[in-house]
Amino acid sequence: FGVTQFSLYQPLRQHITPCVISLRGPVSTHFKQIHSPFSVFCADRFKLDLSFKILSCAFRRGAPKLGMAKITHVDFPPRETVSYTKETQTPVMTQPKEEEEEEIVPPEPVVETQTEKPDQKEEEEAPPHELTEEEKLQILHSDEFVNFFDHSTRIIERALSEHVDIFFDYSGRDLEEKEGEIQAGAKLFLNRQFMDERWSKHRVVTCLDWSPQYPELLVASYNNNEDAPHEPDGVALVWNMKYKKATPEYVFHCQSAVMSAAFAKFHPNVVVGGTYSGQIVLWDNRSNKRTPVQRTPLSAAAHTHPVYCVNVVGTQNAHNLISISTDGKMCSWSLDMLSQPQDSMELVFKQSKAVAVTSMSFPLGDVNNFVVGSEDGSVYMSCRHGSKAGISEMFEGHHGPITGIHCHTAAGPLDFSHLFVTSSFDWTVKLWSTKNNKPLYSFEDNSDYVYDVMWSPIHPALFACVDGVGHLDLWNLNNDTEVPTASITVDGNPALNRVRWAPSGREIAVGDSDGRVRVYDVGEQIAVPKNDEWTRFVRTLAEINENRDDAEELAAQRLAA
């Protein structure tokens, strides 16, 4: 048959050698063409025997040896295709000539096919829903609209009222033209004037106060307007010095004339008012209401007479609202609860009738002791707590009702908190000390009622007063005690009812009987104290005391003669 080479499995190919297989008997060359059942059986048997012989021959030579091979796996990332755009500059076609323009036929406009959906077309063409009158009123009275409108109008008014001098010359060429203004500004110069046709016209300014948190805010209280009986009797307006707008920042009102007003010292959003009916009212600028958010009851436990004095005293964590009415009743309140006072007392001197208080002032840093002015022209030293609570001492000297009183508040190297000044209907301003029950000095330069007086918050020897003929006087006692250091007369000579220094000591506000509030800039030469002002004031007080003693001695000699 010959020699035949077999290959069974690829892994064993190298270990299997060819085997010579001899078959007995003749074999026909046409073996594969036999298709009888017996021939097929014989062929299968032959293949099986042949396979066994090959395997036995391979394993006689020994088992194949298998081994470990290290294969390095390498990944080739696919080639990244980078595409970008590139712009090239091409020449722009020049404008054709007139002849060419005539030949050019304009292309016909292409009419776009309407592919919009019918529903979308109907939605665009549908007219907006028209609000009914009821819906409009509901929106106008909603809290969201009121808040938005109030906030937006205030901002727009500020923006429209700003005026900037775009022609100002920083090189100094304008100084020659403004030399007169600078000289006038060295003493008193009118800065702002506040007046509202509806809320302040034909009303008298009854009180002024600057905000301790926001120095640009000034609150002014007003009494009733006899020409407008349907308007609220009491009004309090908050004016803004920062923006040049002519309208008030906030408008508050109540049903009784407001005789006194003050910012709550430790509550920047609250304004306190004392009314002619005796109620204490609180306004909050966070509320949309112009009416009070809190008020005291009209009962025997609280005030039943006009309240001309309100003041918040104490510290951040322990403070009270102090109020005094003209029947001599003093109440101490918590701003969180005005239903009833925390404490109250009757200001009575030596078991006589009650003191009709018209003004009140606390010394610097003192929350227990205070001084009050009365309708009978006397000044009383009072105490809130302790064994001697009530009126402890009386100071006599005025011959008419006291209209204003203020304790010395300028802090410095020396303490002058024992000093206070008073104004009266007797046309005088008097200087007092708590150490003496007689006035130290009497300033008699005015020719009408003196309605208010106040010490400068930064200058130890400077105070201001206003009278009934429109005079604003500044007195620097270190310079002169006979005539004012600076004086100005308001146009029209209205009665100036109130005066109030700004906390900075550089501005002063006055209110008149026509409902106008004017703010004056005080020149640096007057307002800002020099380093020796405190020691000079000590010498000034010593001279005043000596002159007073000499005058008393001379008066005694005249009486004896």
C-alpha positions in Angstrom: 0.0 0.0 0.0 2.9 2.3 0.7 3.8 4.8 3.4 1.1 7.3 4.5 1.7 10.3 6.9 -1.2 11.3 9.2 -1.8 14.5 11.1 -4.5 14.2 13.8 -4.2 17.2 16.1 -2.4 20.4 15.4 -0.7 20.6 18.9 0.7 17.1 18.6 2.0 17.5 15.1 5.6 18.0 16.1 5.6 15.0 18.4 4.1 12.3 16.0 6.4 10.6 13.6 5.3 8.8 10.6 4.5 5.1 11.1 4.7 2.3 8.6 1.5 0.3 8.6 1.5 -2.9 6.6 -1.8 -4.4 5.6 -2.1 -8.0 5.0 -3.6 -9.2 1.7 -4.2 -7.4 -1.5 -6.1 -4.2 -1.4 -8.0 -2.9 -4.3 -7.2 0.5 -5.6 -11.0 1.2 -6.0 -11.6 0.7 -2.4 -13.3 4.1 -1.9 -15.8 3.3 -4.6 -17.3 0.3 -2.9 -20.7 1.3 -1.7 -22.2 -2.0 -0.4 -23.0 -2.2 3.3 -20.3 -4.7 3.9 -17.8 -2.6 2.1 -18.7 0.5 4.1 -18.4 -1.4 7.3 -15.0 -2.7 6.3 -13.9 0.8 5.5 -14.9 2.2 8.8 -13.2 -0.6 10.6 -10.1 0.1 8.7 -10.1 3.8 9.7 -10.6 3.0 13.4 -7.8 0.5 13.5 -5.6 2.9 11.7 -6.3 5.6 14.3 -5.4 3.4 17.2 -2.2 2.4 15.6 -1.2 6.0 15.1 -1.9 6.9 18.7 -0.1 3.9 20.2 2.9 4.8 18.1 2.9 8.4 19.3 2.6 7.6 23.0 5.3 5.0 22.9 7.7 7.8 22.1 6.7 9.6 25.4 4.1 12.2 26.5 4.4 15.7 25.0 6.0 18.4 27.1 3.9 21.6 27.5 5.4 24.9 28.5 4.6 28.6 29.4 5.2 31.3 26.9 5.1 35.1 27.5 2.9 37.0 25.1 3.1 40.7 24.8 -0.3 42.3 24.2 -0.1 45.5 22.1 -3.1 47.7 21.4 -3.0 50.0 18.5 -5.5 52.9 18.8 -7.5 53.7 15.8 -6.3 56.5 13.7 -8.0 59.8 14.8 -9.6 61.9 12.2 -9.1 65.6 12.8 -11.4 68.0 11.0 -11.4 71.8 11.0 -12.7 74.7 9.1 -10.5 77.3 7.4 -11.5 80.7 6.2 -9.9 82.3 3.2 -10.1 85.8 2.0 -11.6 86.2 -1.4 -12.0 89.4 -3.4 -15.3 91.2 -3.0 -17.2 91.9 -6.2 -17.1 95.5 -6.9 -20.2 97.6 -7.4 -21.6 97.2 -10.9 -21.8 100.2 -13.1 -25.1 101.9 -13.8 -25.4 100.1 -17.2 -24.9 96.8 -15.6 -27.4 97.5 -12.8 -30.0 98.1 -15.4 -29.3 94.8 -17.0 -29.5 92.9 -13.8 -33.0 91.7 -13.1 -33.9 91.5 -9.4 -34.7 87.9 -8.4 -38.2 87.1 -7.6 -38.9 86.7 -3.8 -39.2 83.2 -2.7 -42.5 82.4 -1.0 -41.8 80.2 2.0 -44.1 77.4 2.4 -46.1 77.4 5.5 -45.1 74.3 7.4 -46.4 75.3 10.7 -48.8 73.1 12.4 -52.4 74.4 12.5 -52.5 74.2 16.4 -49.4 76.4 16.7 -50.8 78.9 14.3 -54.0 79.2 16.2 -52.1 79.7 19.4 -50.1 82.6 18.0 -53.2 84.2 16.5 -55.3 83.8 19.7 -55.7 87.3 21.4 -54.5 87.6 25.1 -57.0 87.2 27.8 -58.4 90.6 28.8 -58.5 91.2 32.6 -61.8 92.2 34.2 -62.1 95.2 36.5 -62.3 92.9 39.4 -59.1 91.0 38.4 -57.3 94.4 37.9 -58.3 95.6 41.4 -57.2 92.3 42.9 -53.8 92.6 41.3 -53.4 96.3 42.4 -54.2 95.4 46.0 -52.1 92.3 46.2 -49.1 92.3 48.5 -46.7 91.3 45.7 -47.7 94.3 43.5 -47.7 96.8 46.4 -44.2 95.7 47.5 -42.9 95.8 43.9 -44.4 99.2 43.2 -43.3 100.8 46.4 -39.7 99.5 46.0 -39.5 100.4 42.3 -40.9 103.9 42.6 -38.4 104.7 45.4 -35.5 103.6 43.2 -36.7 105.5 40.2 -37.2 108.7 42.2 -33.7 108.5 43.5 -32.3 108.0 40.0 -34.3 110.9 38.5 -33.5 113.3 41.2 -29.7 113.0 40.9 -27.9 116.0 39.4 -24.2 115.8 38.7 -22.1 118.8 37.6 -20.4 117.3 34.5 -18.7 120.7 33.8 -16.8 120.7 37.1 -13.2 121.8 36.6 -10.6 120.1 38.8 -7.8 122.4 37.7 -9.1 125.1 40.2 -10.4 127.6 37.7 -13.8 127.5 39.3 -12.5 128.4 42.8 -12.4 132.1 42.0 -16.0 132.2 41.1 -17.0 130.2 44.1 -14.9 132.1 46.6 -18.0 133.9 48.0 -19.8 130.6 48.5 -16.8 129.1 50.3 -16.6 132.1 52.6 -20.4 131.8 53.4 -20.0 128.1 53.9 -17.4 128.7 56.5 -20.3 129.3 58.9 -23.8 128.2 57.8 -24.9 127.1 54.3 -28.3 125.8 53.3 -27.9 122.3 52.0 -31.4 120.8 51.7 -35.0 121.9 52.2 -37.8 119.3 52.6 -41.5 120.1 52.0 -44.4 117.9 50.8 -47.5 119.6 49.4 -49.9 117.0 50.8 -48.3 115.8 54.0 -46.4 118.7 55.5 -48.0 121.9 54.1 -49.9 123.9 56.7 -48.6 121.7 59.5 -46.2 122.6 62.3 -43.0 120.6 62.7 -43.2 119.3 66.3 -40.0 117.2 66.6 -36.9 116.1 64.7 -34.5 113.2 65.1 -31.6 111.7 63.1 -31.2 107.9 62.6 -28.3 106.5 64.6 -27.9 103.6 62.1 -28.4 105.6 58.9 -26.9 109.1 59.2 -28.7 110.3 56.0 -32.2 109.7 57.4 -34.1 112.3 59.3 -37.6 111.9 60.8 -39.9 114.9 61.3 -43.2 114.8 63.1 -46.2 117.2 62.4 -49.4 118.2 64.0 -52.8 118.4 62.3 -53.7 120.4 59.2 -56.7 122.6 59.9 -57.3 123.1 56.1 -57.6 119.4 55.5 -60.0 117.9 58.1 -60.2 114.6 56.2 -56.5 114.0 56.3 -54.9 112.2 59.3 -54.2 114.5 62.2 -50.7 113.2 62.9 -47.9 112.7 60.3 -44.3 111.5 60.5 -42.1 111.8 57.4 -38.7 110.2 57.0 -36.5 112.4 54.7 -33.3 111.2 53.0 -30.3 113.4 52.7 -28.4 111.1 50.5 -30.6 111.4 47.4 -31.7 114.7 45.9 -35.4 113.7 45.7 -38.1 116.0 46.9 -40.4 113.3 48.2 -40.1 111.6 51.6 -38.6 108.2 51.9 -41.4 107.0 54.1 -44.8 108.4 55.1 -46.4 107.5 58.4 -49.6 108.8 60.0 -52.1 108.2 62.8 -55.3 109.7 64.0 -53.8 112.0 66.6 -51.3 114.8 66.2 -47.7 113.6 66.7 -46.0 115.8 69.3 -42.7 113.9 69.5 -40.9 111.3 67.4 -37.6 109.4 67.6 -35.8 106.5 65.9 -35.7 103.4 68.1 -31.9 103.4 68.9 -31.5 99.6 68.6 -34.2 98.9 66.1 -33.2 100.6 62.7 -36.6 99.9 61.2 -38.8 101.3 64.0 -40.0 104.9 64.5 -41.6 105.9 67.8 -44.2 108.6 68.1 -45.9 110.3 71.1 -49.3 111.7 70.3 -51.6 114.4 71.6 -54.1 111.8 72.7 -51.5 110.2 75.0 -50.9 107.1 72.9 -47.4 105.8 72.0 -47.3 104.5 68.5 -44.7 102.4 66.6 -44.2 102.5 62.8 -42.2 99.9 61.0 -40.8 100.6 57.5 -40.7 96.9 56.7 -44.5 96.9 56.7 -46.6 98.2 53.8 -48.9 100.0 56.2 -48.5 103.7 56.9 -50.5 103.3 60.1 -48.8 102.2 63.4 -48.0 98.5 63.8 -48.3 98.8 67.6 -49.9 101.4 69.9 -50.4 101.8 73.6 -53.9 101.6 75.1 -55.9 104.6 76.1 -56.2 103.6 79.8 -55.3 104.8 83.2 -52.3 102.4 83.2 -50.8 104.4 80.3 -50.8 108.1 79.2 -54.0 110.0 78.9 -52.4 113.5 78.3 -50.2 114.7 75.4 -46.8 113.1 75.2 -44.0 115.6 74.4 -41.1 113.4 75.4 -40.0 110.0 74.0 -36.6 108.5 74.2 -35.0 105.1 73.9 -32.3 104.6 76.6 -30.1 101.6 77.6 -27.9 99.2 75.7 -28.4 96.7 72.9 -29.5 93.9 75.2 -31.2 96.0 77.9 -33.1 99.1 76.7 -36.4 100.8 77.3 -38.6 103.4 75.8 -39.1 106.3 78.3 -42.2 108.6 77.8 -43.5 111.5 79.8 -46.9 113.2 79.4 -47.9 116.7 80.5 -49.7 115.3 83.5 -46.3 114.3 85.0 -46.6 110.6 84.4 -43.5 108.8 83.3 -43.7 105.3 81.8 -41.1 102.7 80.9 -42.0 100.4 78.0 -40.6 97.4 76.2 -40.7 97.9 72.4 -41.8 94.3 72.0 -45.0 94.8 74.1 -46.9 98.1 74.4 -50.1 96.7 76.0 -48.9 97.9 79.4 -45.9 99.7 80.7 -43.2 97.9 82.6 -42.9 100.7 85.1 -44.6 104.0 85.8 -44.4 106.8 88.3 -45.9 110.3 89.0 -43.4 113.1 88.9 -44.4 115.2 91.9 -42.2 117.7 93.7 -42.5 117.7 97.5 -46.0 116.2 97.6 -47.4 119.2 95.6 -49.3 119.0 92.3 -47.9 117.0 89.4 -45.2 118.5 87.2 -46.4 119.4 83.7 -43.4 118.1 81.7 -42.7 119.7 78.3 -39.2 118.4 77.6 -36.7 115.8 78.8 -33.0 114.9 78.5 -30.7 112.2 79.8 -27.0 113.0 80.6 -24.3 111.2 78.5 -24.1 107.5 79.5 -26.8 107.8 82.2 -30.0 105.8 82.0 -31.3 106.5 85.6 -31.0 110.2 86.1 -32.6 112.8 83.8 -33.7 116.4 83.8 -37.1 117.7 82.7 -38.5 121.1 81.9 -42.0 122.2 82.9 -44.7 124.6 82.0 -44.2 126.6 85.2 -40.6 127.6 84.1 -38.8 125.3 86.5 -36.3 122.5 85.8 -36.4 119.3 87.8 -33.7 116.7 88.4 -35.4 113.2 88.5 -34.4 109.6 89.0 -36.0 106.4 87.7 -34.8 103.9 90.3 -33.5 103.8 93.8 -34.7 105.1 97.2 -35.0 108.6 95.8 -37.0 107.7 92.7 -38.9 110.7 91.3 -38.0 114.3 91.5 -35.1 115.1 93.7 -34.2 118.7 93.0 -35.6 121.9 91.4 -33.8 124.6 89.4 -35.5 128.0 89.2 -34.6 130.8 86.8 -36.9 131.0 83.9 -40.0 133.2 83.8 -42.0 131.3 81.2 -42.7 127.8 80.1 -39.6 125.8 79.1 -39.6 124.8 75.5 -36.4 122.8 75.2 -33.7 121.2 77.4 -30.6 119.3 76.5 -27.7 117.8 78.5 -24.1 118.1 77.4 -23.2 115.1 75.1 -19.7 115.9 73.6 -17.3 113.2 74.7 -13.7 114.2 75.3 -10.8 114.2 77.8 -12.9 116.2 80.3 -16.4 115.4 81.6 -19.0 118.1 81.2 -22.1 115.9 81.6 -23.2 118.0 84.5 -24.0 120.9 82.2 -27.3 121.4 80.4 -29.0 124.3 78.6 -32.7 125.3 78.5 -34.8 127.6 76.2 -38.0 129.3 77.2 -40.8 131.7 76.3 -39.0 134.4 78.3 -36.8 135.0 75.2 -33.7 133.6 76.9 -31.4 130.5 76.9 -29.8 129.6 80.2 -26.7 127.5 81.1 -27.1 125.2 84.1 -25.1 122.8 86.2 -26.5 120.0 88.2 -24.1 121.1 91.0 -25.9 124.4 91.4 -29.6 125.1 91.4 -29.2 128.6 89.9 -28.3 129.2 86.3 -24.7 129.8 85.5 -25.4 132.2 82.7 -28.3 133.7 80.7 -28.0 134.4 77.0 -30.4 137.3 76.2 -29.7 138.1 72.5 -33.0 136.9 71.2 -36.1 139.1 70.6 -38.8 136.4 70.6 -39.7 133.1 72.1 -36.8 130.6 72.0 -38.4 127.3 71.0 -35.5 124.8 71.2 -31.8 124.4 72.1 -29.2 121.7 71.7 -25.5 121.1 72.4 -23.2 120.1 69.6 -22.4 116.3 69.7 -18.7 116.9 69.1 -17.8 120.4 70.2 -17.7 121.0 74.0 -18.5 124.7 74.0 -20.9 124.9 71.0 -24.7 124.9 71.1 -27.5 126.0 68.8 -30.9 127.6 69.4 -33.9 128.7 67.3 -36.6 131.4 68.0 -39.9 132.6 66.8 -38.7 135.1 64.1 -36.7 132.6 62.0 -33.3 133.0 63.7 -30.8 130.1 64.0 -27.9 131.0 66.3 -24.7 129.1 67.0 -23.0 129.9 70.3 -19.3 129.1 70.9 -18.8 129.9 74.5 -15.0 129.8 74.1 -15.2 132.7 71.7 -18.0 134.9 73.0 -20.9 134.7 75.5 -22.5 138.0 74.5 -23.3 137.5 70.8 -23.7 134.3 68.7 -20.7 133.1 66.8 -22.8 132.4 63.7 -26.4 133.4 62.9 -28.8 133.0 60.0 -32.3 134.2 59.4 -34.7 132.0 57.3 -36.5 133.6 54.4 -40.0 134.7 55.3 -39.1 134.7 59.1 -41.2 131.7 60.0 -41.1 130.5 63.6 -38.5 127.8 64.0 -39.9 125.2 66.4 -37.2 122.6 66.5 -33.4 122.2 66.1 -31.4 119.0 65.9 -27.7 118.4 65.3 -26.7 115.5 63.1 -24.5 112.9 64.9 -21.5 114.0 62.8 -21.7 117.5 64.2 -21.3 119.0 60.7 -25.0 119.4 59.8 -28.0 120.9 61.7 -31.7 120.6 60.9 -34.4 123.0 61.8 -38.2 122.8 61.4 -40.6 125.7 61.2 -44.3 126.5 61.6 -45.0 126.2 57.8 -44.0 122.5 57.7 -40.6 123.0 56.1 -37.4 121.2 57.3 -34.1 122.9 56.4 -30.7 121.3 56.8 -27.7 123.5 57.1 -24.0 122.6 56.6 -21.9 124.0 59.5 -18.4 125.2 58.5 -15.4 123.4 59.7 -14.1 126.4 61.5 -17.1 126.3 63.8 -18.2 122.7 64.0 -14.8 120.9 64.4 -13.2 121.5 67.8 -9.5 122.2 68.1 -7.3 120.2 70.5 -7.4 122.9 73.2 -11.2 123.4 73.2 -11.8 121.3 76.4 -9.2 123.1 78.4 -10.4 126.5 77.1 -13.9 125.6 78.1 -12.8 124.9 81.7 -11.4 128.4 81.8 -14.6 129.8 80.3 -16.7 128.1 82.9 -14.4 129.4 85.7 -14.8 133.0 84.3 -18.6 132.5 84.1 -18.7 131.4 87.7 -16.5 134.3 88.9 -18.7 136.8 87.0 -21.8 135.2 88.5 -20.4 135.4 92.0 -19.5 139.1 91.5 -22.9 139.8 90.1 -24.6 138.1 93.1 -22.4 140.0 95.5 -23.1 143.3 93.8 -26.9 142.6 93.9 -26.6 141.8 97.6 -24.9 145.0 98.2 -27.6 146.9 96.4 -30.3 145.2 98.4 -28.4 146.0 101.6 -28.1 149.7 100.6 
